[in-house]
Amino acid sequence: MVPLRFVIRTNCSFELGMGHFNRCCVLTEELRKIGQEAVLLVNSDADAKMFVVSKGVPVQFVSDDDFVNDWPEADACIVDLYQYDDQYYGILKSKYQKIIIFDDIRFHVPLEVSAVINNNIYANASDYPSHIKCFVGPMYYLLRQEFFGKHVLSDAQNVLVSMGGSDPEGQTMRIVEILLKITSRHINVVFGSGKPIENLGAILTHPQVTFYTVVSKISLLMERAAYCVSGAGSMIYELIYMGVPIACFSLSKNQRLIAKTLSAMNALLYLGHYNEINDSIIYEKLKGIDVRKDSRERMVKNATGLIDEKGSGRLAQELTNWVYYGKAEI
């Protein structure tokens, strides 16, 4: 098979977080592993550059001014932007024969797009038009390699708090303050990139709390967590893989779907949507997960096997086969 070239376009920022960028990095690396060429294009504003530098991943920065014309030639273009405008994809179609989009929530595919990736727990091919090629479900989850083979330690005692790559809704400190009233466990708090911690006041030096920003290997904190309080974004799947009990908020519409689906499977404790639940209810729910080891173990058992290490390989190989044989038919 002659190597194919893929162009992958995404954005990252403090508001958007790191989820889109992380999964595109994983897919880029996996395509290269199987002998394909892949170029990752990322927005060029200051926030994005800070994110990318912290990851040490080679990318090509682009701006709105050099849309399409200056993008590399390729056999397929993969877009992870939450961009659903038909005109946008009409322009892309003039350059790329095959267009694939990541979709997490809209269940909408623009006219010029011929395939969709939705690796969330709630996704089904029946959500999309029958003529669209679908790569859907957690079997395609793009797990970062840092998690491979890692699991929570049997003597894990800490609490991990992280809303994910960013926390624009400001829920992190809300949770920390509630936890300090509940538990004597040590609390590790991870802020996403771009979040200043200088203005946290006295709590910054609290002996029970350690604050982190831009951790290079969050798996090292996860493996020591008796449980994690998190947002219901892509981090949920990493925690599930490692076997960490989870209590989560939803911070957006697609996070609500993730949390509700997994909650219905009794695979995590869903606290609720961040602005629809009061502190007293959060207190009672977190108190329960803190003291009930049997409850934590039950959630982990129900989540076991949902995420494996092969998702990125499956997706890269199946995308390659689909693009290659589709190209041969043209």
N, C-alpha and C positions, 0 to 999 in steps of 0.2 A: 504494500500500500504506500503510495506517495504521500509524504507528510502533508497534512492540511494546516492551514493557518487560521487561527481564531483571533478576532478582536473582541475584547471584553471591556465594556464601559460601565463605570460606576461612580458614585460620589460618596464622600464621607465628610462629616462635620460634627461639631459638638452637639447640635440639635438632633442630627440624624443618627449619630452613634457609629459604631464600628462594624455592625453586623453585615452590612452589604459588602464593605471592603474586605472583611475577613473571609467571607465565603467565596468572593471572586479571587482572592489570593490562593485559596485552597484549590479552586477549579483550575486556575492558571498553572499552578505547579503540577497538578495531576495530569493535565493535558500534555505538558512537557515530558513528564515521566514516561508516557506511552508513545513518545516520539513525534508528537505534534508541535507546531509552533503556536505560541499564544502571547499576545501583547495586551497588557492591562493598562487601560486609560483611566485616569482619575482627575477630578476637578483640581484646579491649580490655586485655589484661594489659600489663605494662611492657615486656617484650621486643618484643611486637608493635608497640607505639607507637613504640619506638625504630627498628624496621625501617621502618615506614611514614613516619615523619618524615624518615628518611635518603633515601627515594625521592621525597618531595614529591608523592605521588599522593593525590587526594581520595578518602576512603573514609568509610564509616559504621561506627563501632565498636559491637560488640555483645558481650553477655555471655551466659552460660548462663541467667541469670535472665530475660532478655527474649526467649527462644526463640520464634520464629514470630509471636507476637501483635503484636509491635512491628516486625516486618519489613515493608517496603513491599509493596503489592499489585503483582502482576506476571503476565504471560502465561506465564512460564517461570522456574523456579528451577534454577540450576546450582550443584552442590555439589562442592567440592574439599577434602575433609576426611579421606579414608580412613575414612569412616563407612559401615558396611554393615549397620546394625541396621534390621530391617523396621519396628519400632515408630517409630523416628525418622522414617522416610519416610512412615509412615502419618499422622503428625501434619502433615508438610509437605504431603501430598496433600490435606488438608482445606482448604488455602489456595491451592495452586498446581496448575493442571491438568496442566502439563508439568514433569517433573522429569528433569534430566540430571545424571549424575555423571562426574567424572574418575576413572579407574581406571588404576593403573599395574602392578598385580601380582595382585590377587585373582581376576580374571576371573569375578567374581561380581556380579550385579545384583539388588538387593532388589526385592521384588514390586511396589512402587509406582513404581519407576523405569522410564522408557520409552526412555531413550537413554543412551549411554555415549561418552565421549571418552577415547581412549587413543592418544596420538600418538607412542608409542615405536616404535623400529625393529623390535621383535619382535612387535608386535601384529597380530592378524588378526581379521576379523569372525567367523570360524568359532570363535573362542575364547568367543563369547557366544551366548546363546539366540537362535534364529532370529527371534523376535518383537521383539527389541530393535533400535532404530535405532543403527547404529554409525558413529562418526566415528573411524576408526582408521588408524594408520600415520603415518610422518614427513611425509606430504603435508599434515598438519594441524599441524605443529610451530609453536608460537607464538613465533617469533623476535622478540626485542626490536629496536626500530627502530635502536638505536645501532649494530647490526651491519650494517645494510643497506649494501651496496656496499663493505664493508671486507674486506681480505684481508691475509694475512701479507706482510710486506715481503720483497723478494728478498734483502736483506742482513741479515735477522734473525739475531741471534747469542745472545740471552739465553735463559735457562731460566725458565719460569713455573711456580710451584708454587701450587696452590689446590685444596682439597678441595671447593670450592663455597661455598654460603651459610653453611655452618657445618662444624665438624669435631669433633663430640662424641667421636669415637674417638681423637683426638689424634695423627693421622698426619702432620700438616704438618711438625713439627719432626723427626720420624723421617726423612722424605725429605730435608729440608735437610741434615741431618748426613751422610747417605749421599752426596748430591751434592757436598758439599765435599771428599770424598775422591776424587771421580771427575773433576770438570771444573774448568777455569779460567774458564768462562763466568760472566757475572754472573747472579745468581739473584734474581728478583723473587718475593717471597712475599706472597700475599694471604690474610689471615684474614677469615672472615666476620664479620658484625656480632656484637658482644657478646664477642669474644675479646680478653682483655687481652694486651698484648705487653710490659708493664713487667717481667715476671718471666722474661725469656728469658736473662738473664745476659750473658756476654761476647759471645755470638753476635749480640746486638742491634746491636752496633757493628762487626760483621765487615765489612771493606771490600768483600767480594765479594757481600754480601747486602743487599737493600733490602726492608724490611717495609712492608706496607700494610694498613689496615683500612678497610672500607666505601668502596671505590673507586667513584666515580660512573660511570666509563667504563672497564670492564675491557678493552674492545676495544683501547684504546691500549697496554695491556701485551701483549695477545695478538698484535698485529701485529708486535711486535718479538721474538717467541719463536721460536727455532730448534726448540723443542719444549716441550710442557707436561706436567707430572706432576700428575694431578688425580684426584679422585673420579670415579666413573662415573655422575654424576647429570645433570641437565639441561644443565650446562655443557659436556658432551661434544658436544652438538649445535651449540652456538655455536662451539666450536673447529673442528668439522668444516666448518661453513659458511665460516669464515675461512681454512681450509686450513692449520691448525696441526697438525703431527704430535703424536700423543698417546701417552703411557704412563699407564695408569690403574689404580687400585685399585677394587674394589667395596667399599662400606661398608654395604650392605643387600641384601636379597633382590632387589629390582627392579633395583638397580645391577648385580648379578651377571648378570642377564639381558641388560641393555644391553651390558655389556662382552663377554660371551661371544658374542653375536650379531655384534657388530662385529668381534671378533677372528676369528671364522670367515670373515669377509669380507676378512681381512687389512687392515682399515681403521684399526686401532690396535694398540698393544702392551698386552696385558692382563697386569698384574703378578700378579694373583691377588686373592683375598679378603684383606682387611687382616690378619686374625688367623690366616691359614692359610699364610703365606709368611714365610720368615725373611730377615733383612737381607742375608745373603750372596747369596741368589738375586736380590733386588732390585738389589743392587750390580752383578751381572753383566748383568742385563737393561738397566739404565739406562746402563751403560758402553757397551753395544752401540748403543743409540739415540743416544747422545751423539757417537760417532765415525763412525757409518754414515749418511752423508747419503743414499746410495742407498736405504737401508731406510726412512728418513723420507719420501723422495719417493714411494716405492711405496705406503706407507700413505695418503698424501694423495690420490694418484691413485685408489686404490680407494674412497675416501670421497667423492670429488667428485660433486656432484649429488644427494646424499642429502637435503640440506636446502636449501630455497630461501626467498625472501622472501615468497612468496605464501600460506604456510600459514595465517596468521592471517586473511587475507582470505577464503580458501576456507572456513574453519571458521565465521566470522561469517556469511557469506552463506548457507551451507548450513543452519546452525542457524536462521537467520531464516526461510528458505523452509519448513523442516520445521515450525517452530512455527506459522507463519502459515497454511499450508494445512491443517495438522492442526486448527487452531482453527476454520477455515472449515467443516470437516466435522462439528463438534460440533453 
